[in-house]
Amino acid sequence: MIVAVGVAALLFIYIGYRNPTAALFAGAVFFHLSFFTNLFAEYDIALSRIIVFCLFCSCVVRLLAKKDEPFSLEIIGFLLITFILFAGFSLFYAAEGLFGARKFIYIVSIVPVYFIVRQLLGGSSDVRRAFFMLQVQIGAVVAILGSLQFLSQFTVSKELVARSMVTLSPFLYGNNFGALVVRSASWFVHLGGKDYFRAISIFPDPHTFAVYLGFVIPPLFAVLLIGKKRNMLYWVGLAGSLLALLFTFSRGGYLSFFGFLVWFVVFGSYFLRKSRQFVLISAVFCFCSILLLFPFGTRLLQVFNPQERSFADRTAIMAQGVALWSKNPFLGAGIGNYPYMADHNALYRSPINAHNTYIEIGVEMGVVGLFLWLLIISIPLLGILLFITRIKRSGEHLEKAPYLFAIAGSFLWFMIGGFFEMTIYWPAILLLVLAYGAIGLMEITEKSKI
């Protein structure tokens, strides 16, 4: 296996050297399809991480051969490097060094995608937007797969659907992590006296899938209602993605969608024609009507029910996370050490997490790490919002509006979802955050400085 992966990696590096943009487009398919391989008995690695490594090597070789300009280092690039350096520094005082080292390697293997996207897509807005739309199209296919997965239990059986996912788990999640997913799966929801298999598509759980949909639904809203896309397939993709969100039964996903929706209506109304405003209002009314019906409405209202078991459990977990954070508030306990801090007997492959991105980063990397992370995800969002305001005032660069709304909406969804789940340790999520952020910043700095 190691030899086969090594040969394939060298071949991909060569392709990337000869035609780096084509290699990026081809490799980007695996940004979403985080299939895993097991190089060693206890080590699962996503193919997307190997592809990022190969693309980075291709860029470095081209740089050494003087075929490309050096990597540009702007504010987000600087913050990402600082975040990595601080994560590495935290290994020196981490209680469980192996946990920290593996998470550190994971972060280091993903972050280069930000620099790769900026390096390879910075020269042409058309190529950059084509790459972005490719991500949206792949995401729509993954979302529709989740919808069909949920509906299939009514034609076959939920047990058969579950067994199929168990069979696929080594390929989708790796042998080791896949075994953990199967043991501690949250694939079923109990409503009205019945169990339903929730939509997870190719993800380990419905909550991660709901966060992922934030990189699909906002862009589809933007390109259909603000942009000039008329292709019926995009409407099919949006409908399938919204159904997938419903079928996750993820309350955090529902709230992320509502947060995005309010923002989109407030900020996007200026860019909508009256006919599209009617389409938006009609679509929102229909979706919200369905969402408030049983069983979806029951699931949503449980968010605010302190007597509901899941609500009580999550509240207790977050309270525990805050207590753990208070022990090392400034520097944290070390990257990857949240499970160990919560339970000293925890294994590396453990279902223990804070169910809150900000609390878990705070526990592991303290105020310093959390501050860096908040800057990394908020600067692109704020920069885009300021640029949208400038477009609204001046009427210039209107062609950028759909893409800027798409990326801003995705970042907003991701930030809201962070209050309910810790998903940055899933490769597809972190890859899309960094790729979207790079594209958004290139859009607003192409002919304007911020």
C-alpha positions as CSV (number, residue, x, y, z in Angstrom):
1,M,0.0,0.0,0.0
2,I,2.8,2.4,0.9
3,V,4.6,1.8,-2.4
4,A,1.4,2.2,-4.4
5,V,0.6,5.5,-2.7
6,G,4.2,6.7,-3.1
7,V,4.2,6.0,-6.8
8,A,0.8,7.7,-7.3
9,A,2.0,10.7,-5.3
10,L,5.1,11.1,-7.4
11,L,3.0,10.9,-10.6
12,F,0.7,13.5,-9.3
13,I,3.6,15.8,-8.3
14,Y,4.9,15.4,-11.9
15,I,1.4,16.3,-13.3
16,G,1.3,19.3,-10.9
17,Y,4.7,20.4,-12.1
18,R,3.7,20.3,-15.8
19,N,0.2,21.7,-15.3
20,P,-0.5,22.9,-11.7
21,T,-3.9,24.4,-12.4
22,A,-5.2,21.2,-14.0
23,A,-3.8,19.2,-11.1
24,L,-5.6,21.5,-8.6
25,F,-8.9,21.1,-10.4
26,A,-8.5,17.3,-10.5
27,G,-7.3,17.1,-6.9
28,A,-10.1,19.4,-5.6
29,V,-12.6,16.6,-6.1
30,F,-11.0,14.9,-3.1
31,F,-11.4,18.0,-1.0
32,H,-15.0,16.8,-0.6
33,L,-14.5,13.1,-1.0
34,S,-12.2,12.6,1.9
35,F,-11.6,8.9,1.2
36,F,-9.1,7.3,3.6
37,T,-6.2,4.9,3.2
38,N,-4.3,3.1,5.9
39,L,-0.6,3.5,5.4
40,F,0.1,1.9,8.8
41,A,-1.9,-0.3,11.2
42,E,-2.9,2.5,13.5
43,Y,-2.8,5.5,11.1
44,D,-5.6,6.6,8.8
45,I,-4.9,9.4,6.3
46,A,-7.3,11.1,4.0
47,L,-6.4,11.1,0.4
48,S,-7.1,14.9,0.3
49,R,-4.2,15.4,2.7
50,I,-1.9,13.5,0.4
51,I,-3.1,15.5,-2.6
52,V,-2.5,18.8,-0.8
53,F,1.0,17.6,0.0
54,C,1.6,16.7,-3.7
55,L,0.3,20.0,-4.9
56,F,2.5,21.9,-2.5
57,C,5.5,19.9,-3.6
58,S,4.7,20.7,-7.2
59,C,4.5,24.4,-6.4
60,V,7.8,24.3,-4.5
61,V,9.5,22.4,-7.4
62,R,8.2,25.0,-9.9
63,L,9.4,27.8,-7.6
64,L,12.9,26.2,-7.5
65,A,12.8,25.9,-11.3
66,K,11.9,29.6,-11.5
67,K,8.7,28.8,-13.3
68,D,6.5,30.6,-10.8
69,E,6.7,33.6,-8.5
70,P,7.3,33.0,-4.7
71,F,4.3,32.4,-2.5
72,S,2.7,35.7,-1.5
73,L,2.4,36.3,2.3
74,E,-0.5,38.6,3.3
75,I,-2.4,38.9,6.6
76,I,-4.2,35.6,6.6
77,G,-1.1,33.7,5.4
78,F,0.9,35.3,8.2
79,L,-1.8,34.4,10.7
80,L,-2.0,30.8,9.5
81,I,1.8,30.4,9.9
82,T,1.6,32.0,13.3
83,F,-1.2,29.6,14.3
84,I,0.9,26.6,13.2
85,L,3.9,27.9,15.0
86,F,1.9,28.4,18.2
87,A,0.4,24.9,17.8
88,G,3.9,23.5,17.5
89,F,5.0,25.4,20.6
90,S,2.0,24.0,22.5
91,L,3.5,20.5,22.1
92,F,6.3,21.4,24.5
93,Y,3.8,21.7,27.4
94,A,1.1,19.3,26.2
95,A,0.3,16.6,28.8
96,E,-0.2,14.0,26.0
97,G,2.4,14.6,23.4
98,L,1.3,11.9,20.9
99,F,-2.2,13.4,20.7
100,G,-0.8,16.8,20.1
101,A,1.8,15.6,17.5
102,R,-0.9,13.9,15.4
103,K,-3.2,16.9,15.4
104,F,-0.3,19.2,14.7
105,I,0.7,17.1,11.6
106,Y,-2.9,17.2,10.5
107,I,-3.0,21.0,10.6
108,V,0.3,21.3,8.9
109,S,-0.9,19.0,6.1
110,I,-4.1,21.0,5.4
111,V,-3.0,24.6,5.8
112,P,-0.9,24.7,2.6
113,V,-4.1,24.6,0.5
114,Y,-4.6,28.2,1.3
115,F,-1.3,29.2,-0.3
116,I,-1.7,26.8,-3.2
117,V,-5.1,28.3,-4.1
118,R,-3.7,31.8,-4.0
119,Q,-0.6,30.8,-6.0
120,L,-2.4,29.0,-8.8
121,L,-5.7,30.9,-9.1
122,G,-4.5,34.5,-8.4
123,G,-3.9,35.3,-12.1
124,S,-7.3,34.8,-13.6
125,S,-10.7,35.6,-12.1
126,D,-12.4,33.4,-14.7
127,V,-10.3,30.3,-13.7
128,R,-10.8,31.2,-10.0
129,R,-14.5,31.4,-10.3
130,A,-14.7,28.2,-12.4
131,F,-12.8,26.5,-9.6
132,F,-15.2,27.9,-7.0
133,M,-18.2,26.7,-8.9
134,L,-16.7,23.3,-9.3
135,Q,-16.6,23.1,-5.5
136,V,-20.2,24.1,-5.3
137,Q,-21.2,21.6,-8.0
138,I,-19.4,18.7,-6.3
139,G,-21.0,19.8,-3.0
140,A,-24.4,19.7,-4.5
141,V,-23.9,16.1,-5.7
142,V,-22.7,15.1,-2.2
143,A,-25.8,16.8,-0.7
144,I,-28.2,15.1,-3.1
145,L,-26.6,11.8,-2.2
146,G,-27.5,12.6,1.5
147,S,-31.1,13.2,0.6
148,L,-31.3,10.0,-1.4
149,Q,-29.7,8.2,1.4
150,F,-32.4,9.3,3.9
151,L,-35.2,8.5,1.5
152,S,-33.9,5.1,0.6
153,Q,-34.8,3.8,4.1
154,F,-38.5,4.0,3.1
155,T,-38.0,1.8,0.0
156,V,-35.5,-0.7,1.6
157,S,-35.0,-0.4,5.3
158,K,-33.0,1.8,7.7
159,E,-31.1,-1.3,8.9
160,L,-29.9,-2.0,5.3
161,V,-28.8,1.7,4.9
162,A,-26.9,1.5,8.2
163,R,-25.3,-1.8,7.3
164,S,-24.2,-0.3,4.0
165,M,-22.5,2.6,5.8
166,V,-20.8,0.2,8.2
167,T,-19.4,-1.7,5.2
168,L,-18.2,1.5,3.6
169,S,-16.8,3.0,6.8
170,P,-13.2,1.8,6.4
171,F,-13.0,3.5,3.0
172,L,-14.9,6.6,4.0
173,Y,-13.3,7.1,7.4
174,G,-10.4,4.8,7.6
175,N,-10.1,1.5,9.5
176,N,-9.4,3.0,12.9
177,F,-11.6,6.1,12.9
178,G,-14.2,4.1,11.0
179,A,-14.4,1.6,13.8
180,L,-14.9,4.5,16.3
181,V,-17.6,6.0,14.1
182,V,-19.5,2.7,14.0
183,R,-19.2,2.2,17.7
184,S,-20.4,5.7,18.7
185,A,-22.6,6.6,15.7
186,S,-25.3,9.2,16.0
187,W,-26.9,8.0,12.7
188,F,-30.4,7.6,14.1
189,V,-33.0,10.0,15.5
190,H,-35.9,8.9,17.6
191,L,-39.1,10.8,16.8
192,G,-42.7,10.0,17.3
193,G,-41.9,6.5,18.6
194,K,-39.9,5.6,15.5
195,D,-36.2,5.6,14.6
196,Y,-35.1,7.3,11.4
197,F,-31.7,7.1,9.7
198,R,-30.4,10.6,9.4
199,A,-28.8,12.0,6.3
200,I,-25.0,11.8,6.6
201,S,-24.0,11.3,2.9
202,I,-20.3,10.4,3.1
203,F,-19.6,12.1,6.4
204,P,-19.2,10.3,9.8
205,D,-22.2,12.0,11.4
206,P,-25.1,14.3,10.5
207,H,-23.7,17.3,12.4
208,T,-20.5,17.4,10.3
209,F,-22.7,17.0,7.2
210,A,-24.9,19.9,8.3
211,V,-21.8,22.1,8.7
212,Y,-20.5,21.0,5.2
213,L,-23.8,22.0,3.7
214,G,-22.9,25.6,4.6
215,F,-20.4,25.4,1.8
216,V,-23.1,24.4,-0.7
217,I,-26.4,26.1,0.2
218,P,-25.2,29.7,0.5
219,P,-23.3,29.6,-2.8
220,L,-26.3,28.2,-4.6
221,F,-28.5,30.9,-3.1
222,A,-26.1,33.5,-4.2
223,V,-25.5,32.4,-7.8
224,L,-29.1,31.7,-8.5
225,L,-30.7,34.8,-6.8
226,I,-27.9,37.4,-7.3
227,G,-25.9,36.0,-10.1
228,K,-26.9,35.1,-13.7
229,K,-27.1,31.4,-13.4
230,R,-30.2,30.0,-15.2
231,N,-29.3,26.3,-15.3
232,M,-32.1,24.2,-13.9
233,L,-29.5,21.8,-12.5
234,Y,-28.5,24.5,-10.0
235,W,-32.1,24.7,-8.8
236,V,-32.1,20.9,-8.5
237,G,-28.9,21.1,-6.5
238,L,-30.4,23.7,-4.2
239,A,-33.6,21.7,-3.6
240,G,-31.6,18.6,-2.9
241,S,-29.3,20.4,-0.5
242,L,-32.1,21.9,1.4
243,L,-33.8,18.5,1.7
244,A,-30.5,17.1,2.9
245,L,-30.3,19.7,5.6
246,L,-33.8,18.8,6.7
247,F,-33.0,15.2,6.8
248,T,-29.9,15.6,9.0
249,F,-32.2,16.6,11.9
250,S,-29.3,18.7,13.1
251,R,-30.5,21.5,15.2
252,G,-27.2,23.3,14.9
253,G,-27.6,23.0,11.1
254,Y,-31.1,24.5,11.2
255,L,-29.9,27.5,13.3
256,S,-27.0,28.0,11.0
257,F,-29.4,28.1,8.0
258,F,-31.7,30.6,9.8
259,G,-28.7,32.8,10.6
260,F,-27.5,32.8,7.1
261,L,-31.0,33.4,5.8
262,V,-31.6,36.5,7.9
263,W,-28.2,37.9,6.8
264,F,-28.9,37.1,3.1
265,V,-32.3,38.8,3.1
266,V,-30.9,41.9,4.9
267,F,-27.7,42.3,2.9
268,G,-28.8,40.7,-0.4
269,S,-32.1,42.5,-1.0
270,Y,-30.4,45.4,-2.8
271,F,-28.9,43.1,-5.4
272,L,-32.1,41.1,-6.0
273,R,-34.6,42.0,-8.8
274,K,-38.2,42.0,-7.8
275,S,-38.9,38.7,-9.6
276,R,-36.1,37.1,-7.7
277,Q,-37.2,38.7,-4.4
278,F,-40.5,36.9,-5.0
279,V,-38.7,33.6,-5.6
280,L,-36.6,34.0,-2.5
281,I,-39.6,34.9,-0.3
282,S,-41.6,32.0,-1.7
283,A,-38.8,29.5,-1.3
284,V,-38.1,30.6,2.3
285,F,-41.8,30.4,3.2
286,C,-42.1,26.9,1.8
287,F,-38.9,25.7,3.4
288,C,-39.7,27.2,6.8
289,S,-43.2,25.8,6.6
290,I,-41.8,22.3,6.1
291,L,-39.2,22.8,8.8
292,L,-41.8,23.7,11.4
293,L,-43.9,20.6,10.6
294,F,-43.5,17.4,12.5
295,P,-41.0,15.8,12.9
296,F,-38.6,18.6,11.8
297,G,-40.3,21.3,13.9
298,T,-40.1,19.0,17.0
299,R,-36.4,18.6,16.5
300,L,-35.8,22.3,16.1
301,L,-37.8,23.3,19.2
302,Q,-35.8,20.8,21.2
303,V,-32.9,23.3,20.9
304,F,-34.5,25.5,23.5
305,N,-35.9,22.7,25.7
306,P,-33.7,22.4,28.8
307,Q,-35.5,19.2,29.8
308,E,-34.5,17.4,26.5
309,R,-31.7,14.9,27.1
310,S,-29.5,16.0,24.2
311,F,-29.8,19.7,25.3
312,A,-28.8,18.8,28.8
313,D,-25.9,16.6,27.7
314,R,-24.5,19.3,25.4
315,T,-24.9,22.0,28.1
316,A,-23.0,19.8,30.6
317,I,-20.2,19.1,28.0
318,M,-19.8,22.8,27.2
319,A,-19.7,23.6,31.0
320,Q,-17.0,21.0,31.4
321,G,-15.1,22.5,28.5
322,V,-15.2,26.0,30.1
323,A,-14.0,24.5,33.4
324,L,-11.1,22.8,31.6
325,W,-10.2,26.0,29.8
326,S,-10.1,27.9,33.1
327,K,-7.2,25.6,34.1
328,N,-4.9,26.9,31.3
329,P,-6.7,30.0,30.1
330,F,-3.9,31.8,28.3
331,L,-1.9,29.1,26.5
332,G,-4.2,26.1,26.8
333,A,-3.4,22.4,27.5
334,G,-1.8,21.8,24.1
335,I,-3.2,21.1,20.7
336,G,-5.1,17.8,20.4
337,N,-5.3,17.4,24.2
338,Y,-9.0,18.1,24.8
339,P,-9.9,14.3,25.1
340,Y,-7.1,13.8,27.6
341,M,-8.0,16.7,29.7
342,A,-11.7,15.6,29.8
343,D,-10.7,12.0,30.6
344,H,-7.1,10.9,31.4
345,N,-7.9,7.4,30.2
346,A,-9.1,8.5,26.8
347,L,-7.5,7.1,23.7
348,Y,-6.5,9.2,20.7
349,R,-9.4,7.8,18.7
350,S,-12.1,9.0,21.1
351,P,-15.6,10.4,20.6
352,I,-14.8,13.0,23.3
353,N,-15.0,16.6,22.1
354,A,-16.4,19.9,23.3
355,H,-19.2,20.1,20.7
356,N,-18.1,23.7,20.3
357,T,-15.2,24.8,18.1
358,Y,-14.3,27.9,20.2
359,I,-14.3,26.1,23.5
360,E,-12.2,23.2,22.2
361,I,-9.6,25.5,20.7
362,G,-9.7,27.5,23.9
363,V,-9.0,24.4,26.0
364,E,-6.2,23.2,23.7
365,M,-4.6,26.5,22.7
366,G,-5.9,29.0,25.1
367,V,-6.9,32.6,24.5
368,V,-3.9,33.0,22.2
369,G,-4.8,30.2,19.8
370,L,-8.5,31.1,19.9
371,F,-7.7,34.7,19.1
372,L,-5.6,33.7,16.1
373,W,-8.3,31.3,14.9
374,L,-11.0,34.0,15.2
375,L,-8.8,36.4,13.2
376,I,-8.3,33.8,10.5
377,I,-12.0,33.2,10.0
378,S,-13.3,36.7,10.6
379,I,-11.0,38.8,8.5
380,P,-12.1,37.3,5.2
381,L,-15.8,37.7,6.3
382,L,-15.4,41.3,7.4
383,G,-13.3,42.2,4.3
384,I,-16.0,40.7,2.0
385,L,-18.8,42.5,3.9
386,L,-17.0,45.8,3.6
387,F,-16.4,45.2,-0.1
388,I,-20.1,44.4,-0.6
389,T,-21.0,47.7,1.0
390,R,-18.6,49.4,-1.3
391,I,-20.2,47.7,-4.3
392,K,-23.6,48.8,-3.1
393,R,-22.5,52.5,-2.8
394,S,-20.5,52.7,-6.0
395,G,-22.3,50.2,-8.3
396,E,-18.9,49.0,-9.5
397,H,-17.7,45.3,-9.6
398,L,-21.2,44.0,-9.6
399,E,-19.9,40.8,-11.3
400,K,-18.2,40.0,-8.0
401,A,-21.3,40.2,-5.9
402,P,-22.6,36.6,-6.3
403,Y,-19.2,35.1,-5.4
404,L,-18.7,37.4,-2.5
405,F,-22.2,36.7,-1.1
406,A,-21.6,32.9,-1.6
407,I,-18.3,32.9,0.4
408,A,-19.5,35.3,3.1
409,G,-22.6,33.2,3.6
410,S,-20.5,30.0,3.9
411,F,-18.3,31.7,6.5
412,L,-21.2,32.9,8.5
413,W,-22.8,29.4,8.4
414,F,-19.5,27.9,9.5
415,M,-19.1,30.4,12.3
416,I,-22.6,29.7,13.7
417,G,-22.1,26.0,13.3
418,G,-19.0,26.3,15.4
419,F,-21.1,26.9,18.5
420,F,-22.6,23.4,18.2
421,E,-19.8,21.3,16.7
422,M,-16.1,20.9,16.4
423,T,-15.6,20.1,12.7
424,I,-12.2,21.6,11.7
425,Y,-10.6,18.2,12.4
426,W,-12.6,16.7,9.5
427,P,-10.4,17.4,6.3
428,A,-13.2,18.5,4.0
429,I,-14.4,21.2,6.3
430,L,-11.0,22.8,7.0
431,L,-10.0,22.5,3.3
432,L,-13.1,24.3,2.1
433,V,-12.7,27.0,4.8
434,L,-9.2,27.8,3.6
435,A,-10.0,27.5,-0.1
436,Y,-13.1,29.7,0.1
437,G,-11.2,32.2,2.3
438,A,-8.4,32.4,-0.3
439,I,-10.8,32.9,-3.2
440,G,-12.8,35.5,-1.3
441,L,-9.7,37.6,-0.4
442,M,-8.4,37.4,-4.0
443,E,-11.8,38.7,-5.2
444,I,-11.7,41.8,-3.0
445,T,-8.0,42.6,-3.5
446,E,-7.8,42.0,-7.2
447,K,-8.5,45.6,-8.1
448,S,-8.9,47.1,-4.7
449,K,-6.7,47.2,-1.6
450,I,-8.1,46.6,1.9
